[in-house]
């Protein structure tokens, strides 16, 4: 796969997650520095975790300042436009799902390009996709969405497995695998959100059924 394609998708996903981080910071009533901090950590956090886990160091965000620059610009734009957009912006759910799909595909693809095995590829896709969101929720003093939300981490794992199956068994281009994985993950996440699908939760002794 072309490194230019990976870089383009990586930057695209970084921008999307940077926006979700900035919006979260604004809704939590943080000042400008806090909003930009959320934007950078959420935008770059998943990719940095991925690179450390698969041994691609120094991490991409440290090698190329474009990652931090696009996060800061995205956060600043969100901050300036917040009086007109943030209060009524349900599209953030769809942006987050899109970022989830893109980062899942990029995470698996980058692991594959370094010769990582199937399990490592799936884990790379998952951690790339959920790492930034986990930081966002922890900084907001919330239980990370990955542990509670409808088909969040589940969508990334399923999408990563799709890429692995295509990688080993389907005679299609790497770019096509990237697109299919991103679209599949995005669709699964949105379906989970719209249909309120959830994995089962363990019942405790004495707990009444709802």
C-alpha positions in Angstrom: 0.0 0.0 0.0 1.2 3.5 -0.8 2.6 5.4 2.2 0.9 8.5 0.7 -2.5 6.8 1.0 -1.9 5.7 4.6 -0.7 9.2 5.5 -3.8 10.8 3.9 -6.2 8.5 5.8 -4.2 9.0 9.0 -4.4 12.8 8.7 -8.1 12.6 7.8 -8.9 10.4 10.9 -6.8 12.7 13.0 -8.8 15.7 12.0 -12.1 14.0 12.7 -11.1 12.8 16.1 -9.5 16.2 16.9 -12.9 17.8 16.2 -14.7 15.3 18.5 -12.1 16.1 21.2 -12.5 19.8 20.8 -16.3 19.5 20.9 -16.1 17.5 24.1 -13.8 20.1 25.7 -16.2 22.9 24.7 -19.2 21.1 26.1 -17.3 20.6 29.3 -16.8 24.4 29.4 -12.9 24.3 29.1 -10.9 27.3 28.2 -9.1 27.6 24.9 -6.0 25.8 26.1 -8.2 22.9 27.5 -10.0 22.6 24.2 -6.8 22.5 22.2 -5.4 20.0 24.6 -8.4 17.7 24.1 -8.1 18.2 20.4 -4.5 17.2 20.2 -4.7 14.2 22.6 -7.8 12.8 21.1 -6.6 13.4 17.6 -3.1 11.9 18.1 -3.6 9.5 21.1 -4.8 6.5 19.2 -2.1 6.7 16.5 0.6 7.2 19.1 -0.6 4.2 21.1 -0.6 2.1 17.9 2.9 3.1 16.8 4.3 2.2 20.3 2.6 -1.2 20.3 3.8 -2.2 16.8 7.2 -0.8 17.3 7.0 2.0 14.8 9.0 4.6 16.7 9.5 7.5 17.0 5.7 7.6 16.6 4.3 9.3 13.5 3.1 12.3 15.3 6.6 13.0 16.5 8.1 12.5 13.1 5.7 14.7 11.3 4.4 18.0 12.8 1.4 17.9 10.4 -0.5 15.8 13.0 -0.2 18.3 15.7 -0.8 21.2 13.4 -4.1 19.8 12.0 -5.3 19.1 15.5 -4.6 22.6 16.7 -6.3 24.1 13.7 -9.3 21.9 14.0 -9.6 22.7 17.7 -9.3 26.4 17.1 -11.9 26.4 14.4 -14.3 24.5 16.7 -13.7 26.9 19.5 -14.3 30.0 17.3 -17.5 28.5 15.7 -18.9 27.0 18.9 -21.5 29.8 19.5 -23.1 28.8 16.1 -22.6 25.0 16.1 -21.7 23.1 19.2 -25.0 23.5 21.1 -26.9 21.6 18.5 -24.4 19.4 16.8 -25.7 15.8 16.8 -23.5 15.2 13.8 -20.7 14.6 16.2 -21.9 11.0 16.6 -21.5 10.4 12.9 -18.1 12.2 12.8 -16.9 10.0 15.7 -18.1 6.9 13.8 -16.4 8.0 10.7 -13.1 8.5 12.6 -13.6 5.1 14.2 -13.8 3.5 10.8 -10.9 5.3 9.3 -8.6 4.7 12.3 -9.6 1.1 12.4 -8.6 0.6 8.8 -5.4 2.6 9.2 -4.4 0.7 12.3 -4.7 -2.7 10.7 -3.1 -1.6 7.5 -0.1 -0.1 9.2 0.4 -3.3 11.3 0.1 -5.4 8.1 2.7 -3.3 6.4 5.2 -4.0 9.2 4.6 -7.8 9.0 2.5 -8.1 12.2 0.5 -11.3 12.6 -3.4 -11.5 12.4 -4.0 -11.0 16.2 -1.6 -8.1 16.3 -3.3 -6.6 13.3 -6.7 -6.7 15.0 -5.3 -5.3 18.2 -3.6 -2.5 16.3 -6.8 -1.6 14.5 -8.8 -1.6 17.8 -6.3 0.5 19.8 -5.8 3.0 17.0 -9.6 3.6 16.8 -10.4 3.7 20.5 -7.3 5.1 22.1 -8.1 8.8 21.5 -11.7 8.3 22.6 -10.6 6.6 25.8 -8.4 9.6 26.6 -11.3 12.0 25.8 -13.6 10.2 28.2 -11.0 9.8 31.0 -10.1 13.5 30.8 -13.9 14.2 31.1 -14.2 12.0 34.2 -16.4 9.5 32.4 -16.3 5.8 32.0 -14.8 5.3 28.5 -17.4 4.9 25.8 -15.5 1.8 24.6 -16.7 -0.1 27.7 -20.3 1.0 27.8 -21.6 2.2 24.4 -23.5 0.4 21.7 -21.1 -1.4 19.4 -18.1 0.9 19.7 -15.1 -1.4 20.3 -17.2 -4.2 18.9 -17.3 -2.4 15.6 -13.6 -1.8 15.5 -12.8 -5.5 16.3 -15.2 -6.7 13.6 -13.8 -4.2 11.1 -10.3 -5.3 11.9 -11.2 -8.9 11.4 -12.8 -8.0 8.0 -9.5 -6.4 6.9 -7.5 -9.5 8.1 -9.8 -11.8 6.1 -9.5 -9.7 3.0 -5.7 -9.4 3.5 -5.2 -13.2 3.6 -8.0 -14.5 1.4 -9.3 -11.8 -1.1 -7.4 -10.9 -4.3 -8.1 -7.2 -4.0 -5.9 -4.1 -3.7 -4.7 -2.8 -0.4 -6.5 0.5 -1.0 -9.8 -1.4 -1.5 -9.3 -3.3 1.7 -8.8 0.1 3.5 -12.1 1.5 2.1 -14.1 -1.6 2.8 -12.9 -1.8 6.4 -13.5 1.8 7.1 -17.1 1.7 5.6 -17.9 -1.6 7.3 -16.8 -0.3 10.7 -18.6 3.1 10.3 -21.8 1.3 9.2 -21.7 -1.2 12.1 -21.1 1.6 14.6 -24.0 3.7 13.3 -26.3 0.7 13.2 -25.4 0.0 16.8 -26.2 3.6 17.8 -29.4 3.9 15.9 -30.8 0.5 16.9 -29.4 0.8 20.5 -27.7 -2.5 20.2 -25.6 -3.5 23.2 -23.6 -6.5 24.3 -25.1 -8.4 27.3 -24.1 -7.1 30.8 -23.6 -9.6 33.7 -26.5 -9.6 36.2 -25.6 -9.4 39.9 -27.3 -11.3 42.8 -30.5 -9.7 43.8 -30.7 -7.5 40.8 -34.2 -7.1 39.3 -34.7 -7.7 35.6 -35.7 -4.6 33.6 
